[in-house]
Amino acid sequence: MTYKKAYRPYLMKDVRDASALAKFTVASMFANIGGSSIGYRLAGGRVVLANEFAAEAACTYSANFPDTIVDTRDILDIVDTPAAIDGFLAKAGLKRGDLDVLDGSSPCTEFSTAGSGVSDNGGTASLIFHFCHMARTVMPKVVIGENVSALAKWDKYRPILKAALDTLRYAGNPSRRLYYVYFVILSAADFGVPQARERVFYIAVRKDVAEAIGIHSDAEILNLFPEPTHPDPSTHVNIRTGLAGLQQTESEIRPWLRAALVNKVGSIIRQLPRQPEKPTKPKHVGLDTKTWFTLTRCSWDHPVPTLTAMGQQPNGLSGAVHPAEDRKFTVKEQMRLHGMPDDFQFPFPVTVAQASDRMGNMVPPLLMKAIADSIYEKVLRSCAELWRRPSNLSRSRRAVAS
């Protein structure tokens, strides 16, 4: 069976209609422009709170999700004290233990393949710890986090991931369990997104919730991750299918053509053969392999490689190049290649460079939808049925309080 024709562009109305079901509540930290939020909404979730520090990202989020309360403070101000976290929750009328899902994709510069490692002063490397510590106060039923795959793949980073997740697992020592936690690396291409984007995801389920539904170990959390909908490379959605039917104006394409004409990257792009059978890099045609290490002419018949914040800048020296034209992908094309709604808006004065930057740091919505669907079916719905029994509700409140 092939899934290549299964990709269907969707609209913001589809997102709003699905979210109106209000099956569960979500607060999204490091919300960016709302990639994760779209996924939760498509799964029937109601995103009641979002936190995003970057002005252009917060502006874009609010323009597309006016029904969500957007907090624009630095997360360090929110997690400064338990009282500050309580104040954040109170904006949506929530108390500790009320929230179904706390979501967070902490910035990951030091952990990326382009990064130089964990900085001396913490930098973005410390943010995953702040997020996990925040979860210990919020005490949601489920915590879902995302980061670059290097955090799980590379020996020098694995202890950092373990240490962060241990702050979720235990209250001070292993004898006081808070959450059961597990992580896996998932590729967006395995879930119908025309992009071969790998990221590590971790899921934590609060101890009382987990044990109520029969989970008694970290390893059992693995069963909560979704099965791929497009499990084999032969079933992946390719660029040709992903961009099919996309309508663009000349003014939407012009900035990308101009950038390739006036910047150095354009001279390299023009030396990469058009419409290759497989993705082609400068090293494949005898060009400098260091400066242009990740610059790639894409193939119509493959998913696009990971679209990064730096790589998709119009003037950047790296990134993915259109299969048939001597330019990088436009904003609308990037939206399709991330699996976003066609009518998602980047309001003025957000520039094409800022839009590309924000999408490069975004969780593809269709991948997050698959995770959220699985969590709702396997955890939250079962939990809601159990919690309708007064004795269990009282037990849950005592667990959160302790």
C-alpha positions in Angstrom: 0.0 0.0 0.0 1.3 3.5 -0.8 0.5 6.6 1.3 2.0 9.2 -1.1 -1.4 10.5 -2.2 -2.6 10.7 1.4 -1.3 14.2 2.0 -4.2 16.7 2.0 -3.7 20.4 2.5 -6.0 21.7 5.2 -7.2 25.1 6.4 -7.4 27.0 9.7 -11.2 26.3 9.8 -10.4 22.6 10.1 -8.1 23.4 13.0 -10.8 25.5 14.7 -13.5 23.0 14.1 -11.5 20.1 15.6 -10.4 22.2 18.6 -14.1 23.1 19.4 -14.5 19.5 20.6 -12.5 20.5 23.6 -11.4 17.0 24.5 -8.5 18.1 26.7 -6.6 21.2 27.8 -3.1 22.3 26.8 -0.6 25.0 27.9 2.3 25.4 25.4 5.6 26.8 26.5 8.1 28.0 23.9 5.0 28.1 21.7 6.7 29.8 18.8 4.1 30.4 16.0 2.0 27.5 17.1 3.1 24.3 15.2 2.5 22.1 18.3 -0.7 24.0 19.0 -2.1 23.2 15.6 -1.4 19.5 16.2 -3.1 19.6 19.6 -6.1 21.4 18.1 -6.4 19.0 15.2 -6.6 16.2 17.9 -9.4 18.0 19.6 -7.4 19.8 22.2 -8.1 23.3 23.6 -4.9 25.3 24.0 -5.8 27.7 26.9 -2.3 29.2 27.5 0.8 29.8 25.4 4.1 31.4 26.3 6.4 32.9 23.7 9.1 35.5 24.3 10.0 36.4 20.7 7.9 39.4 19.6 7.3 38.3 15.9 6.4 34.8 17.0 4.0 35.9 19.7 2.4 38.4 17.2 2.0 35.6 14.7 0.6 33.2 17.3 -2.0 35.7 18.5 -3.1 36.5 14.9 -3.9 32.9 14.2 -5.1 31.8 17.6 -7.0 34.8 19.2 -8.8 32.4 21.6 -5.6 31.5 23.4 -4.1 33.6 26.2 -0.5 34.4 25.1 2.1 35.3 27.8 5.1 37.1 26.3 7.4 37.0 29.3 10.7 35.2 29.4 10.1 31.7 30.8 12.7 32.5 33.5 10.2 35.1 34.9 7.4 32.6 35.0 9.4 29.9 36.7 11.1 32.3 39.1 8.8 31.3 42.1 6.0 28.8 42.6 3.7 31.8 43.1 4.7 33.1 39.6 3.8 29.8 38.1 0.5 29.9 40.0 -0.1 33.3 38.5 0.6 32.0 35.0 -2.0 29.2 35.5 -4.5 31.6 37.0 -4.7 33.5 33.7 -6.7 30.6 32.4 -8.5 29.9 35.6 -6.3 26.9 36.4 -4.7 25.5 39.5 -2.0 23.0 40.1 -3.0 19.6 38.8 -5.9 20.9 36.6 -4.1 20.9 33.3 -4.2 17.9 31.0 -1.1 18.6 28.9 1.9 20.8 29.5 3.8 21.1 26.2 7.3 22.5 25.6 9.8 22.6 22.8 12.7 24.4 24.5 15.2 26.2 22.2 18.1 23.9 21.4 21.0 25.8 19.8 23.7 24.2 21.9 22.4 20.7 21.3 22.0 21.0 17.5 24.4 19.6 15.0 25.4 23.2 14.1 25.9 24.1 17.8 29.2 24.0 19.6 28.0 22.3 22.8 26.6 23.4 26.1 27.7 27.0 26.8 29.4 27.9 30.1 26.6 30.2 31.2 23.8 27.8 30.4 22.4 29.6 27.4 19.5 27.7 25.8 20.9 24.5 27.2 19.4 25.3 30.6 15.8 25.8 29.3 14.9 22.2 29.2 15.6 22.1 33.0 13.5 25.2 33.6 10.7 23.5 31.7 10.9 20.3 33.7 11.1 22.2 37.0 8.0 24.1 35.9 6.1 20.9 35.2 6.9 19.8 38.8 4.9 22.8 40.1 2.1 22.7 37.4 1.6 18.9 37.9 -0.3 18.3 34.6 -1.5 14.9 33.9 0.9 14.6 31.0 4.1 16.4 29.9 5.1 16.4 26.3 8.5 17.8 25.3 10.5 18.0 22.1 14.2 18.8 21.3 16.8 18.1 18.6 17.7 14.4 18.1 21.3 15.0 19.0 20.2 15.2 22.7 19.4 11.5 22.5 21.9 10.4 19.9 25.2 11.8 21.0 27.0 10.4 24.0 28.0 13.9 25.3 24.4 15.0 25.5 22.6 11.9 26.8 23.5 12.7 30.4 21.9 16.1 30.0 18.6 14.6 28.8 18.7 12.0 31.6 19.3 14.7 34.2 16.4 16.8 32.9 14.0 13.9 32.8 15.0 12.8 36.2 13.8 16.1 37.5 10.4 15.0 36.2 10.7 11.4 37.5 11.5 12.1 41.1 10.8 14.6 43.9 14.3 14.7 45.4 15.2 11.0 45.4 14.2 7.8 43.5 11.9 6.8 46.4 9.5 9.7 45.6 8.2 9.1 42.1 6.4 12.1 40.4 6.1 11.0 36.8 6.9 8.0 34.6 8.9 9.2 31.6 10.3 7.8 28.3 11.7 9.3 25.1 12.0 8.3 21.5 13.3 9.8 18.3 10.5 10.4 15.7 10.7 11.5 12.1 8.0 13.8 10.6 8.3 11.9 7.3 6.9 8.8 9.1 3.7 10.8 9.9 2.7 12.2 6.5 4.9 15.3 6.5 6.9 15.9 3.4 10.0 16.6 5.4 12.7 14.2 6.8 12.8 16.0 10.2 14.0 13.9 13.2 13.5 15.1 16.7 13.5 13.6 20.2 10.1 13.6 22.0 9.6 12.7 25.6 6.3 11.9 27.3 5.8 12.0 31.1 2.6 10.8 32.8 1.9 11.8 36.4 2.3 8.9 38.8 -1.4 8.7 40.0 -2.7 9.0 36.4 -0.2 6.4 35.1 -0.9 3.8 37.8 -4.7 4.3 37.5 -4.5 3.2 33.8 -2.0 0.4 34.5 1.4 2.0 33.9 4.0 1.2 36.6 7.3 1.8 34.9 9.1 4.2 32.6 9.4 1.6 29.9 5.6 1.2 29.6 5.4 4.9 28.5 6.9 3.7 25.2 3.5 2.2 24.4 2.0 5.7 24.4 4.0 6.9 21.4 2.0 6.7 18.1 2.7 4.1 15.4 3.9 5.7 12.1 1.2 6.3 9.5 3.9 6.3 6.7 6.3 3.7 8.2 8.6 3.1 5.2 10.5 5.4 2.9 8.5 4.1 0.0 5.4 5.5 1.7 6.8 8.9 2.5 5.1 12.0 1.1 7.5 13.6 -1.4 7.9 17.2 -2.3 6.0 16.8 -5.5 2.9 15.6 -3.6 3.4 18.1 -0.8 3.4 21.1 -3.0 0.7 19.9 -5.4 -1.9 22.6 -6.2 -0.2 25.3 -4.2 -1.0 28.8 -5.5 1.5 31.6 -5.2 1.7 35.2 -6.5 4.8 36.7 -8.2 5.3 39.0 -5.2 5.5 35.9 -2.9 8.2 34.3 -5.1 10.2 37.4 -6.0 12.2 37.9 -2.7 13.6 34.4 -3.0 14.6 34.8 -6.7 16.2 38.1 -5.9 18.1 36.7 -2.9 19.6 34.0 -5.1 20.7 36.6 -7.7 22.4 39.1 -5.4 23.9 36.8 -2.7 26.8 34.4 -2.9 24.6 31.4 -2.2 22.9 31.9 -5.6 26.1 31.3 -7.5 26.4 27.9 -5.8 22.7 27.0 -6.3 23.0 27.6 -10.0 25.8 25.0 -10.2 23.6 22.3 -8.8 21.8 20.4 -11.5 18.0 21.0 -11.6 15.5 18.2 -10.9 18.0 15.6 -9.7 16.8 12.0 -9.1 18.0 12.3 -5.5 19.1 15.2 -3.2 22.3 16.8 -4.5 24.9 18.7 -2.5 27.9 20.8 -3.7 30.3 18.0 -2.9 28.4 15.8 -5.4 29.4 18.2 -8.2 33.0 18.9 -7.1 32.4 22.1 -5.1 33.6 23.2 -1.7 32.3 20.7 0.9 33.0 22.8 4.0 31.3 26.2 3.5 28.3 24.7 1.7 28.1 21.5 3.8 24.3 21.3 4.1 23.2 23.2 1.0 21.0 20.7 -0.9 19.2 20.7 -4.2 16.1 18.7 -3.4 14.5 16.0 -5.5 10.8 16.0 -6.4 10.5 12.4 -5.5 11.9 12.6 -1.9 10.8 14.5 1.2 12.7 17.7 1.8 15.6 17.4 4.3 15.2 19.1 7.7 14.2 22.8 7.2 16.2 24.7 9.8 16.0 28.3 11.0 19.4 29.3 9.6 19.3 27.1 6.5 16.1 28.6 5.1 17.2 32.2 5.4 17.1 33.8 1.9 20.8 34.8 2.3 22.0 31.8 4.3 24.9 29.6 3.0 23.1 26.4 3.8 19.6 24.9 3.5 17.2 23.3 1.1 16.9 24.4 -2.5 13.9 24.1 -4.8 14.1 21.1 -7.2 13.5 23.0 -10.4 14.2 26.7 -9.7 17.4 28.4 -8.6 16.1 29.6 -5.3 15.2 28.4 -1.8 11.7 27.5 -0.9 9.2 30.4 -0.4 7.3 30.9 2.8 4.2 29.2 1.4 6.2 26.3 0.2 7.9 25.9 3.6 4.4 25.9 5.2 3.4 23.0 3.0 6.7 21.2 3.7 6.0 21.5 7.4 2.4 20.3 7.0 0.8 23.6 8.0 -2.6 25.0 6.9 -2.4 26.9 3.6 -4.2 30.0 5.1 -2.0 30.3 8.2 -1.0 34.0 8.4 2.2 35.8 9.0 1.0 39.3 9.9 2.8 42.5 9.0 5.6 43.4 9.9 6.9 39.8 10.1 9.5 39.4 7.3 10.1 36.4 5.1 13.4 35.8 6.9 11.6 35.9 10.3 8.9 33.6 9.0 11.5 31.1 7.8 13.3 31.3 11.1 10.2 30.6 13.1 9.2 27.6 10.9 12.7 26.2 11.2 12.2 25.9 14.9 8.7 24.6 14.7 7.2 21.1 15.5 5.3 19.9 12.4 1.6 19.9 13.3 0.8 16.5 11.8 3.4 14.8 13.9 2.2 16.5 17.0 -1.4 15.5 16.1 -0.4 11.9 16.0 1.2 12.2 19.4 -1.8 14.0 20.9 -4.3 11.5 19.4 -2.4 8.7 21.0 -2.2 10.4 24.4 -5.8 11.3 24.4 -7.0 7.8 23.5 -4.5 5.9 25.8 -4.3 8.2 28.8 -6.6 11.2 29.0 -9.9 9.6 28.0 -9.3 6.6 30.3 -8.3 9.0 33.0 -11.4 11.1 32.6 -13.6 8.0 32.9 -11.8 6.9 36.1 -11.9 10.4 37.6 -15.7 10.6 37.3 -15.7 8.3 40.3 -15.6 10.5 43.5 -13.2 8.2 45.4 -10.7 8.3 42.6 -11.0 12.1 42.2 -10.2 12.6 45.9 -7.2 10.3 45.6 -5.9 12.3 42.6 -6.2 15.6 44.5 -4.3 14.1 47.4 -1.5 12.9 45.0 -1.1 16.4 43.5 -1.1 18.1 46.9 1.6 15.8 48.2 
